[in-house]
Each structure stands twice: as structure tokens, then as C-alpha cells.
Amino acid sequence: MTCSTAAPVSLEEANALLQRHLVSISEAITRTRQEIAELRQEQQAGRTRDELHAVVQGTEQATNTILTASETVDSLARGIVRRSEDGATRADAETIQAQMQTIFEACNFQDLTGQRIAKVVRTIVLVEDRVGDMLRLWSGSTASASPTAPAPGRRTDEAALLNGPVLPGDATVSQDAVDAMFP
């Protein structure tokens, strides 16, 4: 039986091997940093969409509240006009009704704002998808990222926008904290 031992490695060979391993580790760290930066960019694009949708939802809710209150005031003013025998009171109630009509018309801003923001969100999604496709092509990935095949777990269309006013993972601010800001 023959016993063989590994040939002794010279100091230069050991240094060269150590240097190759350190270069390999350094390259892995660089790739990992780049991947983390790309993830952050993806998260920011997603957050931008969510923030814009939160604006649309917030303005829609506020507009609905304003319209509901305005309808109530308009109805009360109409009743005052019908029941009042005093000309000045009736004239004031009619002025209130005219101002309520101005409020109703002004609340149309919400619909226009929502439409414009929805266009911006669609553009952001389109750009994000196209950039992702290009990155996958350049990296040699064979995975297709067509608009009909979204990434697993990724919401699309309206579902991608349904997050409500408080975004996931964000700390919420209590009403007490908001009230404390105003003396």
C-alpha cells in the first residue's frame, strides 16, 4: 500500500490562491450590493405607485364627505326657503343654495385628479416593466416578464393600487400626534 501526501504548496502559490479567493469574495459582495440597490429601486417605484393611489383614495374620500355634507346643507336651505315667510331669511337660504351648487361643481376636481394620477401610475408601471425586461435580457435570464405573466405574488392593474391611505410597513401616525402638531 502506497501512502501519498499532497505536494507541498509554495508560499507564492498559497498567496495566489488566497488572492483569487479574496477577489472572488469581493466580487460576490459587489454583486450583492448591486442586487440590494436594485431591490431598493423596485421598492421605491412600488411605493411611488402606492403613494399616488393613496392620494387618489384620500381625495375621493374627502370629496365624498364634502358632497354628503353639502347635500345636507342644500336640503336644509331648500326647506328654509319653502317654510320661511320672511323675505330676508328666504333670500339668505337661496344664497346658501347657490353656494352649495358652487361646492358641487368644484368637487369635480377629484374625478379629474384621479384620472390624471391613474395615467401617471400606468406610465410608471409600464416603465418599470420595460426596464425590468431589459435588465433580464442583459443579464441573460431566460425568464420572460411579459405583461401577461407578472412575477409571482405581484399584483397587477387595480389590485396593484389597493393599499389604502396607510402604506404597508409604514408607521402609522395617531390622531393625537397630528393634534399635537397644531396648537
N, CA, C and O atoms as a DFTB+ gen file, in Angstrom:
732 C
 N C O
     1  1       0.841      -1.160       0.000
     2  2       0.000       0.000       0.000
     3  2       0.889       1.226       0.000
     4  3       1.837       1.360       0.773
     5  1       0.533       2.094      -0.895
     6  2       1.361       3.280      -1.052
     7  2       0.666       4.446      -0.381
     8  3      -0.531       4.652      -0.582
     9  1       1.361       5.176       0.375
    10  2       0.830       6.350       1.063
    11  2       1.313       7.579       0.331
    12  3       2.513       7.804       0.172
    13  1       0.341       8.381      -0.119
    14  2       0.748       9.596      -0.829
    15  2       0.332      10.820      -0.032
    16  3      -0.729      10.850       0.590
    17  1       1.144      11.772      -0.063
    18  2       0.834      13.039       0.602
    19  2       0.778      14.112      -0.460
    20  3       1.392      13.995      -1.521
    21  1       0.040      15.146      -0.163
    22  2      -0.080      16.255      -1.114
    23  2       1.260      16.941      -1.236
    24  3       2.015      17.083      -0.275
    25  1       1.519      17.355      -2.449
    26  2       2.774      18.058      -2.685
    27  2       2.752      19.360      -1.915
    28  3       1.723      20.034      -1.863
    29  1       3.842      19.712      -1.333
    30  2       3.870      20.971      -0.589
    31  2       3.602      22.143      -1.528
    32  3       4.075      22.178      -2.664
    33  1       2.831      23.098      -1.021
    34  2       2.463      24.281      -1.786
    35  2       3.447      25.384      -1.443
    36  3       3.758      25.626      -0.277
    37  1       3.925      26.040      -2.478
    38  2       4.877      27.124      -2.234
    39  2       4.145      28.325      -1.659
    40  3       2.924      28.437      -1.760
    41  1       4.886      29.186      -1.078
    42  2       4.322      30.397      -0.489
    43  2       3.678      31.262      -1.577
    44  3       2.637      31.873      -1.341
    45  1       4.281      31.318      -2.756
    46  2       3.733      32.103      -3.848
    47  2       2.397      31.527      -4.314
    48  3       1.458      32.274      -4.588
    49  1       2.313      30.183      -4.404
    50  2       1.072      29.533      -4.816
    51  2      -0.026      29.776      -3.783
    52  3      -1.174      30.039      -4.141
    53  1       0.322      29.688      -2.529
    54  2      -0.652      29.920      -1.451
    55  2      -1.157      31.364      -1.500
    56  3      -2.350      31.621      -1.343
    57  1      -0.236      32.295      -1.717
    58  2      -0.634      33.707      -1.816
    59  2      -1.533      33.934      -3.024
    60  3      -2.517      34.669      -2.932
    61  1      -1.210      33.312      -4.158
    62  2      -2.020      33.461      -5.363
    63  2      -3.417      32.882      -5.134
    64  3      -4.415      33.485      -5.531
    65  1      -3.485      31.708      -4.491
    66  2      -4.782      31.089      -4.197
    67  2      -5.596      31.985      -3.263
    68  3      -6.787      32.202      -3.487
    69  1      -4.960      32.496      -2.232
    70  2      -5.635      33.380      -1.287
    71  2      -6.121      34.642      -1.999
    72  3      -7.226      35.117      -1.737
    73  1      -5.312      35.176      -2.884
    74  2      -5.689      36.373      -3.629
    75  2      -6.899      36.094      -4.519
    76  3      -7.805      36.925      -4.587
    77  1      -6.940      34.944      -5.205
    78  2      -8.085      34.592      -6.057
    79  2      -9.359      34.474      -5.219
    80  3     -10.425      34.942      -5.621
    81  1      -9.234      33.846      -4.053
    82  2     -10.418      33.710      -3.183
    83  2     -10.899      35.081      -2.696
    84  3     -12.103      35.334      -2.656
    85  1      -9.978      35.955      -2.331
    86  2     -10.370      37.292      -1.871
    87  2     -11.029      38.089      -2.997
    88  3     -12.006      38.798      -2.757
    89  1     -10.511      37.984      -4.214
    90  2     -11.111      38.657      -5.361
    91  2     -12.514      38.102      -5.595
    92  3     -13.442      38.861      -5.874
    93  1     -12.676      36.781      -5.482
    94  2     -13.981      36.141      -5.670
    95  2     -14.973      36.625      -4.614
    96  3     -16.127      36.919      -4.928
    97  1     -14.527      36.705      -3.378
    98  2     -15.394      37.188      -2.296
    99  2     -15.758      38.654      -2.535
   100  3     -16.909      39.045      -2.346
   101  1     -14.793      39.457      -2.945
   102  2     -15.044      40.871      -3.223
   103  2     -16.065      41.030      -4.337
   104  3     -16.959      41.870      -4.239
   105  1     -15.948      40.236      -5.396
   106  2     -16.912      40.298      -6.494
   107  2     -18.306      39.894      -6.027
   108  3     -19.299      40.488      -6.446
   109  1     -18.383      38.892      -5.167
   110  2     -19.685      38.463      -4.631
   111  2     -20.313      39.573      -3.804
   112  3     -21.519      39.806      -3.884
   113  1     -19.504      40.253      -3.016
   114  2     -20.018      41.370      -2.206
   115  2     -20.522      42.486      -3.122
   116  3     -21.581      43.059      -2.868
   117  1     -19.785      42.797      -4.174
   118  2     -20.196      43.838      -5.123
   119  2     -21.516      43.461      -5.789
   120  3     -22.414      44.294      -5.909
   121  1     -21.634      42.198      -6.224
   122  2     -22.894      41.748      -6.849
   123  2     -24.050      41.850      -5.856
   124  3     -25.141      42.287      -6.225
   125  1     -23.830      41.461      -4.625
   126  2     -24.879      41.518      -3.605
   127  2     -25.310      42.955      -3.355
   128  3     -26.503      43.237      -3.244
   129  1     -24.348      43.862      -3.267
   130  2     -24.686      45.283      -3.081
   131  2     -25.521      45.794      -4.244
   132  3     -26.494      46.521      -4.044
   133  1     -25.141      45.412      -5.462
   134  2     -25.879      45.842      -6.644
   135  2     -27.300      45.289      -6.623
   136  3     -28.247      46.005      -6.950
   137  1     -27.457      44.026      -6.242
   138  2     -28.790      43.428      -6.163
   139  2     -29.646      44.119      -5.116
   140  3     -30.839      44.335      -5.330
   141  1     -29.045      44.466      -3.987
   142  2     -29.783      45.181      -2.935
   143  2     -30.209      46.557      -3.435
   144  3     -31.330      46.993      -3.175
   145  1     -29.317      47.246      -4.155
   146  2     -29.666      48.563      -4.707
   147  2     -30.820      48.433      -5.693
   148  3     -31.721      49.272      -5.706
   149  1     -30.801      47.389      -6.519
   150  2     -31.890      47.179      -7.474
   151  2     -33.199      46.905      -6.748
   152  3     -34.253      47.387      -7.164
   153  1     -33.138      46.128      -5.657
   154  2     -34.351      45.872      -4.869
   155  2     -34.903      47.164      -4.291
   156  3     -36.114      47.383      -4.292
   157  1     -34.021      48.012      -3.800
   158  2     -34.469      49.294      -3.240
   159  2     -35.149      50.137      -4.305
   160  3     -36.169      50.774      -4.041
   161  1     -34.583      50.142      -5.518
   162  2     -35.193      50.906      -6.605
   163  2     -36.576      50.358      -6.935
   164  3     -37.509      51.127      -7.169
   165  1     -36.712      49.035      -6.956
   166  2     -38.013      48.418      -7.220
   167  2     -38.999      48.790      -6.124
   168  3     -40.163      49.077      -6.402
   169  1     -38.535      48.784      -4.877
   170  2     -39.415      49.140      -3.763
   171  2     -39.854      50.595      -3.872
   172  3     -41.008      50.915      -3.589
   173  1     -38.934      51.492      -4.286
   174  2     -39.288      52.900      -4.420
   175  2     -40.328      53.102      -5.515
   176  3     -41.253      53.899      -5.353
   177  1     -40.183      52.386      -6.631
   178  2     -41.176      52.506      -7.709
   179  2     -42.536      52.014      -7.221
   180  3     -43.563      52.633      -7.499
   181  1     -42.537      50.906      -6.495
   182  2     -43.787      50.392      -5.932
   183  2     -44.381      51.358      -4.930
   184  3     -45.596      51.553      -4.889
   185  1     -43.534      51.957      -4.131
   186  2     -44.006      52.917      -3.144
   187  2     -44.594      54.149      -3.830
   188  3     -45.594      54.698      -3.368
   189  1     -43.981      54.583      -4.926
   190  2     -44.499      55.734      -5.664
   191  2     -45.909      55.447      -6.159
   192  3     -46.800      56.287      -6.036
   193  1     -46.106      54.257      -6.718
   194  2     -47.452      53.876      -7.173
   195  2     -48.423      53.894      -5.997
   196  3     -49.528      54.426      -6.102
   197  1     -48.003      53.313      -4.885
   198  2     -48.879      53.244      -3.717
   199  2     -49.205      54.630      -3.177
   200  3     -50.342      54.897      -2.786
   201  1     -48.214      55.509      -3.156
   202  2     -48.447      56.875      -2.665
   203  2     -49.433      57.614      -3.567
   204  3     -50.331      58.299      -3.078
   205  1     -49.268      57.477      -4.879
   206  2     -50.187      58.141      -5.802
   207  2     -51.600      57.592      -5.643
   208  3     -52.572      58.347      -5.680
   209  1     -51.712      56.290      -5.468
   210  2     -53.042      55.717      -5.268
   211  2     -53.636      56.207      -3.948
   212  3     -54.840      56.450      -3.860
   213  1     -52.799      56.351      -2.927
   214  2     -53.284      56.870      -1.644
   215  2     -53.816      58.291      -1.804
   216  3     -54.800      58.662      -1.163
   217  1     -53.174      59.084      -2.652
   218  2     -53.661      60.439      -2.921
   219  2     -55.044      60.382      -3.562
   220  3     -55.951      61.114      -3.169
   221  1     -55.195      59.501      -4.557
   222  2     -56.491      59.365      -5.228
   223  2     -57.560      58.947      -4.223
   224  3     -58.644      59.530      -4.187
   225  1     -57.259      57.945      -3.415
   226  2     -58.248      57.475      -2.435
   227  2     -58.582      58.558      -1.413
   228  3     -59.746      58.754      -1.062
   229  1     -57.554      59.256      -0.939
   230  2     -57.784      60.307       0.054
   231  2     -58.653      61.429      -0.478
   232  3     -59.563      61.896       0.206
   233  1     -58.367      61.865      -1.714
   234  2     -59.185      62.940      -2.284
   235  2     -60.594      62.457      -2.573
   236  3     -61.551      63.220      -2.441
   237  1     -60.732      61.202      -2.964
   238  2     -62.074      60.665      -3.217
   239  2     -62.888      60.616      -1.922
   240  3     -64.060      60.993      -1.910
   241  1     -62.275      60.156      -0.843
   242  2     -62.980      60.084       0.437
   243  2     -63.353      61.482       0.939
   244  3     -64.465      61.709       1.416
   245  1     -62.400      62.415       0.821
   246  2     -62.677      63.783       1.271
   247  2     -63.783      64.411       0.431
   248  3     -64.666      65.085       0.963
   249  1     -63.733      64.192      -0.867
   250  2     -64.764      64.745      -1.752
   251  2     -66.129      64.167      -1.415
   252  3     -67.120      64.897      -1.383
   253  1     -66.192      62.876      -1.167
   254  2     -67.470      62.259      -0.792
   255  2     -68.004      62.848       0.504
   256  3     -69.207      63.078       0.629
   257  1     -67.132      63.094       1.463
   258  2     -67.553      63.702       2.726
   259  2     -68.084      65.114       2.483
   260  3     -69.127      65.491       3.018
   261  1     -67.365      65.887       1.676
   262  2     -67.797      67.266       1.355
   263  2     -69.147      67.238       0.636
   264  3     -70.039      68.019       0.966
   265  1     -69.301      66.346      -0.342
   266  2     -70.559      66.285      -1.089
   267  2     -71.727      65.876      -0.193
   268  3     -72.818      66.434      -0.310
   269  1     -71.513      64.917       0.691
   270  2     -72.578      64.476       1.590
   271  2     -73.020      65.626       2.502
   272  3     -74.215      65.871       2.667
   273  1     -72.047      66.324       3.089
   274  2     -72.379      67.459       3.958
   275  2     -73.048      68.572       3.156
   276  3     -73.986      69.204       3.642
   277  1     -72.583      68.814       1.952
   278  2     -73.161      69.870       1.108
   279  2     -74.603      69.547       0.728
   280  3     -75.455      70.435       0.706
   281  1     -74.875      68.283       0.429
   282  2     -76.243      67.872       0.097
   283  2     -77.173      68.098       1.284
   284  3     -78.319      68.516       1.117
   285  1     -76.669      67.820       2.477
   286  2     -77.477      68.033       3.685
   287  2     -77.773      69.526       3.858
   288  3     -78.916      69.908       4.108
   289  1     -76.750      70.360       3.726
   290  2     -76.945      71.815       3.877
   291  2     -77.892      72.327       2.800
   292  3     -78.770      73.141       3.087
   293  1     -77.727      71.861       1.560
   294  2     -78.594      72.282       0.457
   295  2     -80.048      71.904       0.743
   296  3     -80.961      72.694       0.500
   297  1     -80.253      70.699       1.256
   298  2     -81.606      70.238       1.577
   299  2     -82.221      71.090       2.692
   300  3     -83.396      71.451       2.632
   301  1     -81.419      71.402       3.700
   302  2     -81.920      72.246       4.793
   303  2     -82.261      73.648       4.279
   304  3     -83.277      74.219       4.676
   305  1     -81.430      74.202       3.410
   306  2     -81.692      75.535       2.853
   307  2     -82.962      75.524       2.010
   308  3     -83.741      76.476       2.043
   309  1     -83.171      74.446       1.253
   310  2     -84.392      74.321       0.444
   311  2     -85.623      74.320       1.358
   312  3     -86.634      74.949       1.044
   313  1     -85.535      73.618       2.480
   314  2     -86.642      73.595       3.437
   315  2     -86.902      74.972       4.033
   316  3     -88.054      75.361       4.226
   317  1     -85.843      75.704       4.322
   318  2     -86.000      77.058       4.879
   319  2     -86.696      77.966       3.862
   320  3     -87.566      78.761       4.216
   321  1     -86.297      77.833       2.589
   322  2     -86.926      78.652       1.538
   323  2     -88.425      78.368       1.488
   324  3     -89.228      79.297       1.392
   325  1     -88.811      77.083       1.553
   326  2     -90.231      76.714       1.469
   327  2     -91.023      77.186       2.687
   328  3     -92.168      77.617       2.549
   329  1     -90.433      77.109       3.863
   330  2     -91.189      77.386       5.082
   331  2     -91.145      78.850       5.521
   332  3     -92.026      79.303       6.253
   333  1     -90.149      79.578       5.090
   334  2     -89.966      80.923       5.611
   335  2     -90.928      81.922       4.961
   336  3     -91.145      81.932       3.749
   337  1     -91.477      82.741       5.815
   338  2     -92.330      83.817       5.320
   339  2     -91.558      85.127       5.304
   340  3     -92.008      86.114       4.721
   341  1     -90.384      85.133       5.951
   342  2     -89.542      86.334       5.980
   343  2     -88.700      86.370       4.706
   344  3     -87.977      85.420       4.406
   345  1     -88.795      87.456       3.969
   346  2     -88.087      87.602       2.698
   347  2     -86.569      87.533       2.850
   348  3     -85.893      86.926       2.019
   349  1     -86.027      88.148       3.901
   350  2     -84.574      88.162       4.113
   351  2     -84.063      86.750       4.408
   352  3     -83.022      86.340       3.894
   353  1     -84.797      86.016       5.232
   354  2     -84.403      84.646       5.554
   355  2     -84.445      83.781       4.310
   356  3     -83.543      82.980       4.062
   357  1     -85.509      83.952       3.527
   358  2     -85.645      83.187       2.280
   359  2     -84.493      83.524       1.327
   360  3     -83.935      82.627       0.694
   361  1     -84.137      84.798       1.220
   362  2     -83.035      85.223       0.334
   363  2     -81.700      84.637       0.801
   364  3     -80.880      84.209      -0.012
   365  1     -81.493      84.623       2.131
   366  2     -80.257      84.018       2.663
   367  2     -80.204      82.521       2.356
   368  3     -79.152      81.996       1.993
   369  1     -81.328      81.845       2.501
   370  2     -81.373      80.410       2.226
   371  2     -81.119      80.137       0.738
   372  3     -80.457      79.159       0.390
   373  1     -81.648      81.006      -0.140
   374  2     -81.395      80.843      -1.580
   375  2     -79.926      81.085      -1.910
   376  3     -79.376      80.431      -2.796
   377  1     -79.283      82.021      -1.205
   378  2     -77.846      82.274      -1.387
   379  2     -77.038      81.056      -0.937
   380  3     -76.057      80.673      -1.574
   381  1     -77.470      80.463       0.166
   382  2     -76.807      79.241       0.635
   383  2     -76.924      78.151      -0.434
   384  3     -75.951      77.450      -0.712
   385  1     -78.091      78.008      -1.023
   386  2     -78.285      77.002      -2.077
   387  2     -77.368      77.276      -3.268
   388  3     -76.798      76.342      -3.833
   389  1     -77.220      78.517      -3.649
   390  2     -76.347      78.865      -4.775
   391  2     -74.890      78.528      -4.449
   392  3     -74.153      78.038      -5.305
   393  1     -74.487      78.792      -3.218
   394  2     -73.122      78.464      -2.813
   395  2     -72.907      76.944      -2.757
   396  3     -71.819      76.452      -3.059
   397  1     -73.946      76.218      -2.370
   398  2     -73.848      74.758      -2.367
   399  2     -73.638      74.236      -3.790
   400  3     -72.883      73.286      -4.000
   401  1     -74.303      74.856      -4.761
   402  2     -74.121      74.460      -6.162
   403  2     -72.667      74.686      -6.587
   404  3     -72.099      73.875      -7.318
   405  1     -72.065      75.792      -6.126
   406  2     -70.659      76.077      -6.423
   407  2     -69.759      74.993      -5.826
   408  3     -68.792      74.571      -6.459
   409  1     -70.071      74.551      -4.628
   410  2     -69.293      73.472      -3.988
   411  2     -69.429      72.182      -4.787
   412  3     -68.437      71.492      -5.021
   413  1     -70.652      71.851      -5.208
   414  2     -70.859      70.630      -6.008
   415  2     -70.004      70.659      -7.268
   416  3     -69.354      69.672      -7.611
   417  1     -70.008      71.794      -7.952
   418  2     -69.234      71.914      -9.191
   419  2     -67.738      71.837      -8.914
   420  3     -67.001      71.225      -9.687
   421  1     -67.280      72.443      -7.832
   422  2     -65.853      72.444      -7.511
   423  2     -65.353      71.042      -7.155
   424  3     -64.170      70.747      -7.327
   425  1     -66.227      70.190      -6.669
   426  2     -65.814      68.834      -6.284
   427  2     -65.502      67.945      -7.484
   428  3     -65.028      66.822      -7.313
   429  1     -65.761      68.429      -8.683
   430  2     -65.382      67.675      -9.876
   431  2     -63.867      67.528     -10.003
   432  3     -63.389      66.686     -10.763
   433  1     -63.101      68.353      -9.254
   434  2     -61.645      68.256      -9.323
   435  2     -61.172      66.851      -8.996
   436  3     -60.184      66.378      -9.559
   437  1     -61.873      66.181      -8.087
   438  2     -61.423      64.870      -7.634
   439  2     -61.417      63.869      -8.773
   440  3     -60.475      63.087      -8.905
   441  1     -62.440      63.880      -9.587
   442  2     -62.509      62.935     -10.694
   443  2     -61.388      63.196     -11.690
   444  3     -60.730      62.261     -12.148
   445  1     -61.170      64.452     -12.022
   446  2     -60.095      64.797     -12.963
   447  2     -58.724      64.458     -12.383
   448  3     -57.861      63.930     -13.084
   449  1     -58.531      64.763     -11.109
   450  2     -57.258      64.446     -10.453
   451  2     -57.024      62.943     -10.450
   452  3     -55.922      62.479     -10.741
   453  1     -58.053      62.193     -10.124
   454  2     -57.925      60.735     -10.113
   455  2     -57.565      60.182     -11.475
   456  3     -56.738      59.277     -11.579
   457  1     -58.177      60.718     -12.524
   458  2     -57.866      60.258     -13.880
   459  2     -56.419      60.570     -14.248
   460  3     -55.731      59.735     -14.835
   461  1     -55.964      61.759     -13.908
   462  2     -54.585      62.143     -14.247
   463  2     -53.575      61.308     -13.476
   464  3     -52.579      60.858     -14.042
   465  1     -53.821      61.100     -12.206
   466  2     -52.895      60.291     -11.405
   467  2     -52.900      58.846     -11.884
   468  3     -51.852      58.200     -11.897
   469  1     -54.057      58.329     -12.276
   470  2     -54.125      56.963     -12.804
   471  2     -53.264      56.828     -14.056
   472  3     -52.625      55.796     -14.260
   473  1     -53.244      57.865     -14.895
   474  2     -52.385      57.838     -16.089
   475  2     -50.911      57.795     -15.685
   476  3     -50.126      57.055     -16.277
   477  1     -50.539      58.579     -14.686
   478  2     -49.150      58.590     -14.217
   479  2     -48.769      57.219     -13.665
   480  3     -47.680      56.718     -13.945
   481  1     -49.658      56.610     -12.885
   482  2     -49.390      55.287     -12.319
   483  2     -49.202      54.264     -13.439
   484  3     -48.282      53.448     -13.384
   485  1     -50.071      54.303     -14.456
   486  2     -49.925      53.365     -15.587
   487  2     -48.586      53.561     -16.285
   488  3     -47.950      52.589     -16.695
   489  1     -48.158      54.806     -16.421
   490  2     -46.870      55.082     -17.050
   491  2     -45.721      54.544     -16.202
   492  3     -44.785      53.949     -16.736
   493  1     -45.783      54.745     -14.904
   494  2     -44.738      54.226     -14.002
   495  2     -44.663      52.708     -14.111
   496  3     -43.571      52.146     -14.202
   497  1     -45.802      52.048     -14.101
   498  2     -45.830      50.585     -14.210
   499  2     -45.239      50.141     -15.547
   500  3     -44.464      49.186     -15.591
   501  1     -45.591      50.811     -16.617
   502  2     -45.071      50.466     -17.939
   503  2     -43.549      50.615     -17.983
   504  3     -42.846      49.719     -18.449
   505  1     -43.048      51.749     -17.495
   506  2     -41.603      51.978     -17.493
   507  2     -40.906      50.934     -16.616
   508  3     -39.883      50.372     -17.007
   509  1     -41.464      50.680     -15.433
   510  2     -40.863      49.696     -14.532
   511  2     -40.804      48.322     -15.195
   512  3     -39.781      47.643     -15.115
   513  1     -41.878      47.908     -15.842
   514  2     -41.901      46.608     -16.517
   515  2     -40.884      46.546     -17.649
   516  3     -40.182      45.547     -17.805
   517  1     -40.805      47.617     -18.440
   518  2     -39.868      47.615     -19.571
   519  2     -38.420      47.600     -19.100
   520  3     -37.590      46.895     -19.673
   521  1     -38.112      48.366     -18.069
   522  2     -36.751      48.368     -17.526
   523  2     -36.420      46.980     -16.971
   524  3     -35.316      46.474     -17.170
   525  1     -37.368      46.377     -16.284
   526  2     -37.157      45.021     -15.774
   527  2     -36.903      44.033     -16.898
   528  3     -36.030      43.174     -16.782
   529  1     -37.660      44.144     -17.991
   530  2     -37.448      43.273     -19.147
   531  2     -36.046      43.449     -19.718
   532  3     -35.367      42.471     -20.032
   533  1     -35.613      44.715     -19.851
   534  2     -34.285      44.977     -20.406
   535  2     -33.194      44.419     -19.492
   536  3     -32.228      43.824     -19.970
   537  1     -33.347      44.608     -18.182
   538  2     -32.349      44.092     -17.244
   539  2     -32.270      42.574     -17.315
   540  3     -31.181      42.004     -17.266
   541  1     -33.425      41.917     -17.430
   542  2     -33.421      40.458     -17.531
   543  2     -32.750      40.002     -18.824
   544  3     -32.019      39.011     -18.829
   545  1     -32.995      40.719     -19.916
   546  2     -32.348      40.374     -21.186
   547  2     -30.838      40.544     -21.095
   548  3     -30.088      39.672     -21.533
   549  1     -30.389      41.659     -20.533
   550  2     -28.961      41.935     -20.446
   551  2     -28.259      40.978     -19.494
   552  3     -27.089      40.650     -19.690
   553  1     -28.973      40.527     -18.457
   554  2     -28.340      39.615     -17.501
   555  2     -28.338      38.181     -18.013
   556  3     -27.744      37.297     -17.395
   557  1     -29.005      37.950     -19.144
   558  2     -29.018      36.606     -19.714
   559  2     -30.079      35.717     -19.121
   560  3     -30.091      34.513     -19.378
   561  1     -30.964      36.279     -18.337
   562  2     -32.035      35.486     -17.738
   563  2     -33.006      35.047     -18.828
   564  3     -33.335      35.822     -19.726
   565  1     -33.460      33.810     -18.746
   566  2     -34.402      33.311     -19.742
   567  2     -35.839      33.502     -19.307
   568  3     -36.764      33.222     -20.070
   569  1     -36.033      33.972     -18.097
   570  2     -37.396      34.169     -17.593
   571  2     -38.054      35.311     -18.341
   572  3     -37.480      36.393     -18.469
   573  1     -39.238      35.073     -18.826
   574  2     -39.980      36.094     -19.552
   575  2     -40.750      36.943     -18.570
   576  3     -41.306      36.441     -17.593
   577  1     -40.777      38.220     -18.835
   578  2     -41.515      39.140     -17.961
   579  2     -42.521      39.911     -18.778
   580  3     -42.584      41.138     -18.703
   581  1     -43.295      39.211     -19.545
   582  2     -44.294      39.880     -20.375
   583  2     -45.417      40.402     -19.499
   584  3     -45.628      39.892     -18.398
   585  1     -46.146      41.415     -19.970
   586  2     -47.235      41.975     -19.177
   587  2     -48.300      40.933     -18.841
   588  3     -49.045      41.113     -17.879
   589  1     -48.387      39.845     -19.616
   590  2     -49.396      38.834     -19.325
   591  2     -48.902      37.832     -18.294
   592  3     -49.683      37.020     -17.798
   593  1     -47.609      37.880     -17.966
   594  2     -47.062      36.943     -16.987
   595  2     -46.318      37.707     -15.911
   596  3     -45.088      37.751     -15.926
   597  1     -47.054      38.322     -14.955
   598  2     -46.383      39.085     -13.912
   599  2     -45.608      38.163     -12.989
   600  3     -45.858      36.960     -12.928
   601  1     -44.670      38.747     -12.279
   602  2     -43.886      37.979     -11.317
   603  2     -44.817      37.388     -10.273
   604  3     -45.825      38.002      -9.922
   605  1     -44.490      36.200      -9.773
   606  2     -45.353      35.579      -8.769
   607  2     -45.531      36.494      -7.560
   608  3     -44.575      37.091      -7.066
   609  1     -46.760      36.588      -7.102
   610  2     -47.071      37.412      -5.938
   611  2     -47.195      38.896      -6.240
   612  3     -47.529      39.680      -5.352
   613  1     -46.936      39.290      -7.463
   614  2     -47.031      40.709      -7.823
   615  2     -48.434      41.007      -8.312
   616  3     -48.953      40.336      -9.204
   617  1     -49.041      42.020      -7.718
   618  2     -50.391      42.395      -8.103
   619  2     -50.345      43.241      -9.363
   620  3     -49.363      43.939      -9.618
   621  1     -51.416      43.176     -10.154
   622  2     -51.471      43.956     -11.389
   623  2     -52.755      44.768     -11.430
   624  3     -53.663      44.572     -10.622
   625  1     -52.810      45.682     -12.386
   626  2     -53.972      46.526     -12.637
   627  2     -54.469      47.184     -11.355
   628  3     -53.671      47.715     -10.583
   629  1     -55.778      47.155     -11.121
   630  2     -56.353      47.810      -9.949
   631  2     -55.850      47.194      -8.645
   632  3     -55.669      47.903      -7.655
   633  1     -55.623      45.877      -8.637
   634  2     -55.178      45.215      -7.407
   635  2     -53.829      45.767      -6.946
   636  3     -53.547      45.788      -5.748
   637  1     -52.995      46.215      -7.889
   638  2     -51.693      46.760      -7.525
   639  2     -51.826      48.108      -6.835
   640  3     -50.875      48.588      -6.218
   641  1     -52.989      48.714      -6.933
   642  2     -53.180      50.041      -6.373
   643  2     -53.987      50.046      -5.078
   644  3     -54.170      51.107      -4.482
   645  1     -54.465      48.914      -4.635
   646  2     -55.354      48.865      -3.483
   647  2     -54.562      48.711      -2.193
   648  3     -54.364      47.594      -1.717
   649  1     -54.114      49.809      -1.633
   650  2     -53.369      49.751      -0.387
   651  2     -53.925      50.656       0.688
   652  3     -53.508      50.554       1.842
   653  1     -54.839      51.527       0.360
   654  2     -55.400      52.414       1.359
   655  2     -54.447      53.545       1.701
   656  3     -53.333      53.610       1.180
   657  1     -54.884      54.428       2.571
   658  2     -54.088      55.601       2.875
   659  2     -52.786      55.297       3.613
   660  3     -51.799      56.006       3.412
   661  1     -52.749      54.268       4.459
   662  2     -51.528      53.921       5.163
   663  2     -50.853      52.810       4.378
   664  3     -51.449      51.762       4.130
   665  1     -49.613      53.045       3.991
   666  2     -48.908      52.072       3.174
   667  2     -48.364      50.939       4.039
   668  3     -47.974      51.162       5.185
   669  1     -48.339      49.725       3.492
   670  2     -47.840      48.579       4.250
   671  2     -46.417      48.817       4.737
   672  3     -45.566      49.306       3.994
   673  1     -46.172      48.465       5.989
   674  2     -44.842      48.611       6.551
   675  2     -44.528      50.000       7.061
   676  3     -43.505      50.206       7.714
   677  1     -45.387      50.946       6.774
   678  2     -45.156      52.304       7.253
   679  2     -45.722      52.437       8.654
   680  3     -46.747      51.847       8.995
   681  1     -45.028      53.223       9.450
   682  2     -45.538      53.504      10.785
   683  2     -46.743      54.416      10.645
   684  3     -46.715      55.375       9.874
   685  1     -47.772      54.126      11.369
   686  2     -48.943      54.987      11.302
   687  2     -48.795      56.111      12.314
   688  3     -48.101      55.964      13.320
   689  1     -49.435      57.207      12.050
   690  2     -49.410      58.350      12.939
   691  2     -50.771      58.424      13.600
   692  3     -51.805      58.403      12.931
   693  1     -50.760      58.512      14.905
   694  2     -52.024      58.566      15.629
   695  2     -52.636      59.954      15.500
   696  3     -51.945      60.928      15.202
   697  1     -53.934      60.026      15.727
   698  2     -54.620      61.316      15.685
   699  2     -54.060      62.236      16.761
   700  3     -53.972      63.446      16.551
   701  1     -53.676      61.680      17.920
   702  2     -53.085      62.501      18.985
   703  2     -51.801      63.166      18.519
   704  3     -51.553      64.328      18.842
   705  1     -50.973      62.436      17.757
   706  2     -49.728      63.011      17.249
   707  2     -49.998      64.141      16.268
   708  3     -49.298      65.155      16.258
   709  1     -51.028      63.952      15.438
   710  2     -51.396      65.014      14.493
   711  2     -51.928      66.218      15.248
   712  3     -51.548      67.351      14.954
   713  1     -52.798      65.988      16.210
   714  2     -53.350      67.087      17.010
   715  2     -52.253      67.856      17.762
   716  3     -52.354      69.070      17.938
   717  1     -51.209      67.145      18.203
   718  2     -50.119      67.786      18.956
   719  2     -49.336      68.749      18.076
   720  3     -48.683      69.650      18.602
   721  1     -49.377      68.594      16.779
   722  2     -48.649      69.478      15.865
   723  2     -49.333      70.832      15.729
   724  3     -48.705      71.811      15.327
   725  1     -50.615      70.890      16.063
   726  2     -51.375      72.120      15.908
   727  2     -51.746      72.670      17.286
   728  3     -52.468      72.025      18.047
   729  1     -51.250      73.861      17.596
   730  2     -51.523      74.417      18.939
   731  2     -52.956      74.838      19.103
   732  3     -53.340      75.322      20.168
